Amino acid sequence: MPQSVETAQGTLAGEIAVGLDWLQRNRLVGVVGLLRERGAIESNLAQIAESPGLKIGKVKAWQLDSEREVAAAIGARALRVLILKGALFAWTVYPQPDQRLRSDMDILVDPARLDDARQVLAELGYRPLYSVAGGTPTEEEAWCRRCKDGVHMVDLHWRLRSHPLLRDRLTFTEQWDESVALPALAEGARGQGPVHAVLMASMHWFDALYASPCPLVWLLDLDLVWRCMTDAQKQSLRELAIERGLSGLVAENLAQARQEFGTDVADDYLQSLRAGAHGRRPTRLIGLRQTRVRAHLYALWCEPGLGPRLRRIRSILFPPAEYMRQRYGAGPDARLPSLYWRRISERLSGKKQ
């Protein structure tokens, strides 16, 4: 084989390896067909990524079945629970629900029915990941169930967002009133409506306080939702985003989606969102996203008073001892100071918990 041909083949193989790594890191392997149709990736990369031999990229059937089971049990109890984030997008705007990679199922429950939601999960065989709450000021619980195929996780939320500038920007009642049915998932299942889903996605993007960059699939979510929205919904999104002080975040997120995936959002729409963001404090989160220490300090400063600030410090850096032992797999004789120091070091370095 001529050396030039061998070199060219080696270069191509290297480019393919880089492309596959990019797809996996950004959780886009499941949508290579869509990306190829849009011209976002080369056909040869898509062909290799879709090869059965790789065995990557799609959500497993047992995970989809677990989501259906949870949603059906919630619907049977007529609980006011909303499907959020990855699972919501998978069952609404993606061509097939197995194309949107996700590690868990996020659900938001009416705070008045929190105990009922916990009971439903317990009856299905789910158990809280930690017996003692801790590790984050966010009001949510991770529940897991082990089966022969793997572990299915459900994140049970009763309040959205942990950042003091983003808490309570949306009430549960207004989200429920604008929710959408998810018949493909289960009878009685409901999810966030598209307007609230876009607001949630933008808050989520700028409320990530860790070193790892957000996966681009989050922007693809935004792109696909936007393409399905009516003109009236887009107008409602603009008005609500400005009213709630979130228009700067939405504008930046949509602009990024347009850059990465060609989202058809007009310049004047983005300009009107940015004009409405003038003087609104959440807009400052855009500039802090790449500086984790400053972002943490700013979140701490935004807490309303000394008491909430101290509680935030304690919840992030010094959770209960039992939580620390479970989190790090340590026994009852473990030296707690070393565990706390490990946690502080991870937080300062930006590693996700």
C-alpha positions as CSV (number, residue, x, y, z in Angstrom):
1,M,0.0,0.0,0.0
2,P,1.4,3.4,-1.0
3,Q,2.5,5.5,2.0
4,S,0.2,8.4,0.9
5,V,-2.8,6.1,0.8
6,E,-1.9,4.6,4.2
7,T,-1.5,8.1,5.7
8,A,-4.9,9.2,4.2
9,Q,-6.6,6.2,5.7
10,G,-5.0,6.8,9.1
11,T,-6.1,10.5,9.0
12,L,-9.7,9.4,8.1
13,A,-9.7,6.8,10.9
14,G,-8.5,9.5,13.3
15,E,-11.3,11.9,12.2
16,I,-13.9,9.2,12.6
17,A,-12.6,8.4,16.1
18,V,-12.8,12.1,17.0
19,G,-16.3,12.4,15.5
20,L,-17.6,9.3,17.4
21,D,-16.1,10.8,20.7
22,W,-17.9,14.1,20.0
23,L,-21.2,12.3,19.3
24,Q,-20.9,10.3,22.5
25,R,-19.9,13.2,24.8
26,N,-22.8,15.3,23.5
27,R,-25.3,12.4,23.7
28,L,-26.0,12.6,20.0
29,V,-25.3,9.1,18.8
30,G,-29.0,8.3,18.8
31,V,-29.8,11.0,16.3
32,V,-27.1,10.6,13.8
33,G,-29.7,10.0,11.0
34,L,-31.3,13.4,11.8
35,L,-27.9,15.1,11.9
36,R,-26.9,13.6,8.6
37,E,-30.1,14.8,7.0
38,R,-29.3,18.3,8.2
39,G,-25.7,18.1,6.9
40,A,-24.4,18.5,10.5
41,I,-22.2,15.4,10.2
42,E,-20.6,13.4,7.3
43,S,-22.3,10.4,5.9
44,N,-19.4,8.1,6.6
45,L,-19.4,9.1,10.3
46,A,-23.1,8.5,10.5
47,Q,-22.8,5.1,8.9
48,I,-20.2,4.0,11.4
49,A,-22.1,5.5,14.3
50,E,-25.2,3.5,13.3
51,S,-23.2,0.3,12.9
52,P,-24.8,-2.5,15.0
53,G,-21.3,-3.6,16.1
54,L,-20.9,-0.5,18.2
55,K,-23.9,-1.2,20.3
56,I,-24.2,2.4,21.4
57,G,-26.5,5.3,20.9
58,K,-30.1,4.2,21.6
59,V,-32.0,4.0,24.9
60,K,-32.6,0.4,25.8
61,A,-36.1,-1.2,25.6
62,W,-36.2,-1.9,29.4
63,Q,-35.6,1.7,30.2
64,L,-38.5,2.8,27.9
65,D,-40.6,0.1,29.6
66,S,-39.7,1.5,33.0
67,E,-40.7,5.0,32.0
68,R,-44.0,3.7,30.7
69,E,-44.6,1.8,34.0
70,V,-43.8,4.9,36.2
71,A,-46.0,7.2,34.0
72,A,-48.9,4.7,34.0
73,A,-48.8,4.2,37.8
74,I,-48.9,8.0,38.2
75,G,-51.7,8.3,35.8
76,A,-53.7,5.5,37.5
77,R,-53.6,7.5,40.7
78,A,-54.5,10.7,39.0
79,L,-51.6,12.5,40.6
80,R,-50.6,15.9,39.4
81,V,-47.1,15.0,38.1
82,L,-45.3,16.4,35.1
83,I,-42.7,14.7,33.0
84,L,-39.7,16.9,32.5
85,K,-36.5,17.4,30.5
86,G,-35.0,14.4,28.6
87,A,-37.9,12.0,29.0
88,L,-40.4,14.8,28.0
89,F,-38.5,15.6,24.9
90,A,-38.0,12.0,24.0
91,W,-41.7,11.3,24.0
92,T,-42.8,14.5,22.3
93,V,-40.3,16.0,19.7
94,Y,-37.9,13.3,18.8
95,P,-38.7,11.0,15.9
96,Q,-38.5,8.0,18.3
97,P,-38.3,8.0,22.1
98,D,-35.2,5.8,22.2
99,Q,-33.1,8.4,20.2
100,R,-32.8,10.9,23.1
101,L,-30.2,9.5,25.5
102,R,-30.9,10.1,29.2
103,S,-29.6,8.7,32.4
104,D,-32.8,9.2,34.4
105,M,-36.5,10.2,34.3
106,D,-37.2,13.6,35.7
107,I,-40.7,14.2,37.2
108,L,-42.2,17.2,38.9
109,V,-44.9,16.6,41.5
110,D,-47.4,19.0,43.0
111,P,-45.9,19.6,46.5
112,A,-49.2,18.8,48.1
113,R,-49.0,15.2,46.6
114,L,-45.3,14.6,47.3
115,D,-46.0,11.7,49.7
116,D,-48.3,10.1,47.2
117,A,-45.7,10.2,44.5
118,R,-43.2,8.6,46.9
119,Q,-45.6,5.9,47.7
120,V,-46.2,5.1,44.0
121,L,-42.4,4.8,43.4
122,A,-42.0,2.6,46.5
123,E,-44.8,0.3,45.3
124,L,-43.0,-0.1,41.9
125,G,-39.9,-1.2,43.8
126,Y,-38.0,2.1,43.7
127,R,-35.9,3.2,46.7
128,P,-34.3,6.5,47.6
129,L,-30.7,6.5,46.5
130,Y,-29.8,8.1,49.8
131,S,-31.6,7.5,53.1
132,V,-30.6,11.0,54.3
133,A,-31.1,14.1,52.2
134,G,-28.0,16.1,51.4
135,G,-25.5,17.2,48.8
136,T,-27.5,19.9,47.1
137,P,-29.9,22.7,48.1
138,T,-32.3,21.5,45.3
139,E,-35.6,20.1,46.5
140,E,-35.5,16.7,44.8
141,E,-34.8,13.1,45.5
142,A,-33.1,10.4,43.4
143,W,-35.0,7.1,43.4
144,C,-33.6,3.9,41.8
145,R,-34.7,0.4,41.0
146,R,-32.4,-2.5,40.1
147,C,-33.5,-5.1,37.6
148,K,-31.7,-7.8,35.6
149,D,-31.0,-5.4,32.8
150,G,-29.7,-2.4,34.8
151,V,-30.6,0.4,37.2
152,H,-33.4,2.8,36.4
153,M,-33.3,6.2,38.0
154,V,-36.2,8.6,38.7
155,D,-35.5,12.2,39.9
156,L,-38.5,13.3,41.9
157,H,-38.7,17.1,42.0
158,W,-41.2,19.2,43.9
159,R,-39.5,22.5,43.2
160,L,-37.6,23.7,40.1
161,R,-34.0,25.0,40.1
162,S,-31.7,25.5,43.1
163,H,-30.2,28.9,42.1
164,P,-31.7,31.7,44.2
165,L,-32.3,33.8,41.1
166,L,-34.2,31.0,39.4
167,R,-36.2,29.5,42.2
168,D,-40.0,29.9,41.9
169,R,-39.9,31.6,38.5
170,L,-42.7,29.1,37.5
171,T,-45.5,27.9,39.8
172,F,-46.6,24.3,39.6
173,T,-50.2,25.3,39.0
174,E,-49.4,27.4,35.9
175,Q,-47.2,24.6,34.5
176,W,-50.0,22.0,35.1
177,D,-52.6,24.3,33.5
178,E,-50.5,24.5,30.3
179,S,-49.3,20.9,30.4
180,V,-49.6,18.5,27.4
181,A,-50.8,14.9,27.3
182,L,-48.3,12.2,26.5
183,P,-50.4,9.3,25.1
184,A,-47.4,7.6,23.6
185,L,-45.9,7.3,27.0
186,A,-48.9,6.2,29.1
187,E,-52.6,7.0,29.6
188,G,-53.0,10.0,31.8
189,A,-49.3,11.0,31.5
190,R,-48.7,14.7,31.2
191,G,-45.6,16.8,30.6
192,Q,-44.5,20.4,30.6
193,G,-46.0,22.5,27.8
194,P,-43.5,23.7,25.2
195,V,-43.4,27.3,26.5
196,H,-42.5,26.2,30.0
197,A,-40.2,23.5,28.7
198,V,-38.1,26.1,26.8
199,L,-37.9,28.3,30.0
200,M,-36.9,25.2,32.0
201,A,-34.2,24.3,29.4
202,S,-32.7,27.7,29.5
203,M,-32.6,27.9,33.3
204,H,-31.1,24.4,33.3
205,W,-28.4,25.4,30.9
206,F,-27.2,28.4,33.0
207,D,-27.7,26.7,36.4
208,A,-25.0,24.1,35.8
209,L,-22.3,24.8,38.3
210,Y,-19.9,22.1,37.2
211,A,-16.7,21.9,35.2
212,S,-18.1,19.6,32.5
213,P,-19.7,21.5,29.6
214,C,-23.4,20.9,29.0
215,P,-24.0,18.3,26.3
216,L,-25.1,19.7,23.0
217,V,-28.2,17.4,23.1
218,W,-29.7,20.0,25.4
219,L,-29.5,22.5,22.5
220,L,-30.9,20.0,20.1
221,D,-33.9,19.6,22.6
222,L,-34.4,23.3,22.3
223,D,-34.2,23.2,18.5
224,L,-36.7,20.4,18.2
225,V,-39.2,22.0,20.6
226,W,-38.9,25.4,18.8
227,R,-39.6,23.7,15.4
228,C,-42.8,22.3,16.8
229,M,-44.1,25.5,18.4
230,T,-46.8,27.6,16.9
231,D,-46.4,31.3,16.3
232,A,-48.8,31.9,19.2
233,Q,-46.7,29.8,21.5
234,K,-43.5,31.6,20.4
235,Q,-45.2,34.9,21.2
236,S,-46.3,33.6,24.6
237,L,-42.7,32.4,25.3
238,R,-41.4,35.9,24.6
239,E,-43.9,37.6,26.8
240,L,-43.5,35.2,29.7
241,A,-39.7,35.1,29.5
242,I,-39.6,38.9,29.7
243,E,-42.2,39.0,32.5
244,R,-40.2,36.5,34.6
245,G,-36.8,38.0,34.0
246,L,-35.6,35.1,32.0
247,S,-35.5,36.6,28.5
248,G,-31.7,37.0,28.4
249,L,-31.2,33.4,29.2
250,V,-33.7,32.3,26.6
251,A,-32.2,34.6,23.9
252,E,-28.7,33.2,24.6
253,N,-29.8,29.6,24.5
254,L,-31.8,30.0,21.3
255,A,-28.8,31.8,19.7
256,Q,-26.6,28.9,20.6
257,A,-29.1,26.4,19.3
258,R,-29.2,28.4,16.0
259,Q,-25.4,28.3,15.8
260,E,-25.2,24.6,16.4
261,F,-28.3,23.2,14.8
262,G,-29.6,25.9,12.5
263,T,-32.7,26.7,14.6
264,D,-35.0,29.0,12.7
265,V,-35.2,31.9,15.1
266,A,-35.2,35.4,13.7
267,D,-32.8,38.1,14.7
268,D,-35.6,40.5,15.7
269,Y,-37.1,37.8,18.0
270,L,-33.7,37.5,19.8
271,Q,-33.3,41.3,19.9
272,S,-36.7,41.7,21.6
273,L,-35.8,39.1,24.2
274,R,-32.5,40.8,24.9
275,A,-34.1,44.2,25.1
276,G,-36.5,42.8,27.8
277,A,-33.5,41.4,29.7
278,H,-32.0,44.8,30.5
279,G,-31.4,45.2,34.2
280,R,-32.7,41.7,35.1
281,R,-30.4,39.8,37.5
282,P,-30.7,36.3,36.0
283,T,-29.0,37.6,32.8
284,R,-25.7,37.8,34.8
285,L,-25.6,34.0,34.9
286,I,-24.6,34.0,31.2
287,G,-21.2,35.6,31.9
288,L,-20.6,33.4,34.9
289,R,-21.2,30.0,33.2
290,Q,-17.5,29.4,32.5
291,T,-16.2,30.5,35.8
292,R,-17.4,27.9,38.3
293,V,-16.0,29.4,41.5
294,R,-17.5,32.8,40.7
295,A,-20.8,31.2,39.8
296,H,-20.9,29.4,43.2
297,L,-20.0,32.6,45.0
298,Y,-22.6,34.6,43.1
299,A,-25.3,32.0,43.9
300,L,-24.3,32.3,47.5
301,W,-24.5,36.1,47.5
302,C,-27.9,36.0,45.9
303,E,-29.4,34.0,48.8
304,P,-31.7,36.4,50.7
305,G,-29.9,36.9,54.0
306,L,-27.2,35.4,56.2
307,G,-29.3,32.4,57.3
308,P,-30.1,31.1,53.8
309,R,-26.4,31.7,52.8
310,L,-25.2,29.6,55.7
311,R,-27.7,26.9,55.0
312,R,-26.5,26.8,51.3
313,I,-22.9,26.5,52.4
314,R,-23.8,23.7,54.8
315,S,-25.9,21.8,52.3
316,I,-23.2,21.9,49.6
317,L,-20.0,21.4,51.5
318,F,-21.1,19.8,54.8
319,P,-24.1,17.4,54.2
320,P,-25.2,15.0,57.0
321,A,-22.6,12.4,58.0
322,E,-24.8,9.5,56.9
323,Y,-25.2,11.0,53.5
324,M,-21.5,11.4,53.2
325,R,-20.9,7.7,54.1
326,Q,-23.4,6.6,51.5
327,R,-22.2,9.0,48.8
328,Y,-18.6,7.8,49.1
329,G,-19.3,4.2,50.0
330,A,-17.6,4.5,53.4
331,G,-18.2,2.5,56.4
332,P,-19.4,3.7,59.9
333,D,-15.7,4.0,61.0
334,A,-14.7,6.3,58.1
335,R,-13.0,9.5,59.0
336,L,-15.6,12.2,58.3
337,P,-13.1,15.1,58.0
338,S,-11.3,13.3,55.1
339,L,-14.7,12.8,53.4
340,Y,-15.6,16.4,53.8
341,W,-12.3,17.5,52.5
342,R,-12.7,15.3,49.5
343,R,-16.1,16.8,48.8
344,I,-14.8,20.4,49.2
345,S,-11.9,19.6,46.8
346,E,-14.3,18.1,44.2
347,R,-16.6,21.2,44.5
348,L,-13.7,23.6,44.0
349,S,-12.4,21.6,41.0
350,G,-15.9,21.6,39.5
351,K,-16.5,17.8,39.5
352,K,-20.1,16.9,39.5
353,Q,-21.6,15.1,42.4
